[in-house]
Amino acid sequence: MLEQKENQEAVAMEDTQQSKEVSQVNAKSEAPLAPSGVKIIASDESDVFAYLDSLDEEVIVNQLLGLAVTQDAWVYSFKDKKGKTNEDLTKIGVDEAIRLMSEKEKVFLREDVLKVFEDEETCRFVVRVERYLVDKEGKETLLDSRIGAKKQDKKKYLKKSQKWIPDPFYFEAGLQKAIRNANKRFIPQSIKQQLIEAAKKAGKVQFIDAEYREEEPPEVQGEQSVEKKLQAIDENGKVTLTPKQKNFLSMLGARTLYPGKYETGKVPSAVFNEGRNYVVSALMFIYGNEAVKKKTDLTTGKTDTEITIPRKGLDDFIEKLQTCKTKAEFDNAVEKMAEATSNLSKGDEMGGLKEQG
């Protein structure tokens, strides 16, 4: 109980600190109510949406604990990588839109939890929200319903202490987000746009200044720089590839996909990732799905691909990548390797494999 209380206090303090960081009001503005804004570093738009989701979660937790809700924005606004402005309603904005619609149309919403799926790391919620019309006699008539879903992590990363802890509010937060997602589907575009314009006039817009930075691929100087020292060979004669070995294979994969184009110099991040996905697909094709597993580092929260294959298979695979001049030639070599390991089914083709991230 003591540990759970400490986790609750830590999560609440972290959310409160986040509020202070993101509610930076521009006092120099001539507008009577200035919009708040925050700058974040993101690799793509999904990072921005994850950040916005965390702001909604902060509101949910503060409401649950009876704390003051400092995030009072109705709308968030940010530019994507192409410079296009994206605007949508926050949880508070969704609640406000539903309230206004209910008052105007004399309707109310009834929530129902349909499914809850849990595993060790996440919880998935599926809810149904029904909308009812109430006449003068108090009779309820079902008008329509909407489904909402949400996946919620069971652990929360605390920036201050740089560690992951069990999130004591994961169930409540995930459930409320699923309801939020269902409620959003009731709001017509016209009502949504009216609320966005009203939020701009009232200074209730959360502006996100997203600076997009592509992750630089690890620098691989050449074939001689690949790490030769292998991790311990297990009882089945298999080894788990080191990070340098995976980077080296990704570089060779990129060169196979684009013959002659990236023989020297740094490979662009997108091409490096393409080479990585291609190599992972090939290894799964040869040795089966069990050769590649996703592992999450609980310290950093990052997910990595763990590759475990036969020791000799690694040497053969590298040799094929280095000697094959085209993608078609390498695909043929991979099919032969798969045949040798009995993992190739009739009618399968290397080119038909789905890329694995």
Buried (B, 14 or more C-beta within 10 A) or exposed (E): EEEEEEBBEBBBEBBBEBBEEBBEEEEEEEEEEBBBBBEBEBEEBEBBBEBBBBBBBBBBBBBBEEBEBBBBBBBBBBBBEEEEEBBBBBBBBBBBBBEBBBEEEEBEBEBEEEEBEEEEEBBBBBBBBBBBEBEEEEEEEEEEBBEBBBEBBBBBBBEEEEEBBEBBBBBBBBBBBBBBBBBBEBBEEEBBEEBBEBBBEBBBBBBBEBEBEEEEBBEBEEEEEBBEEEEEEEEEEBBBBBEBBBBBBBBBBBBBBBBEEBEEEBBEBEBBBBBBBBBBBBBBBBBEEEBBEEEEEEEEEEEEBEBBBBEEBBEBBBEBBEEBEEBEBBBBBBBEBBEEBEBBEEEEEBEEBEEBE
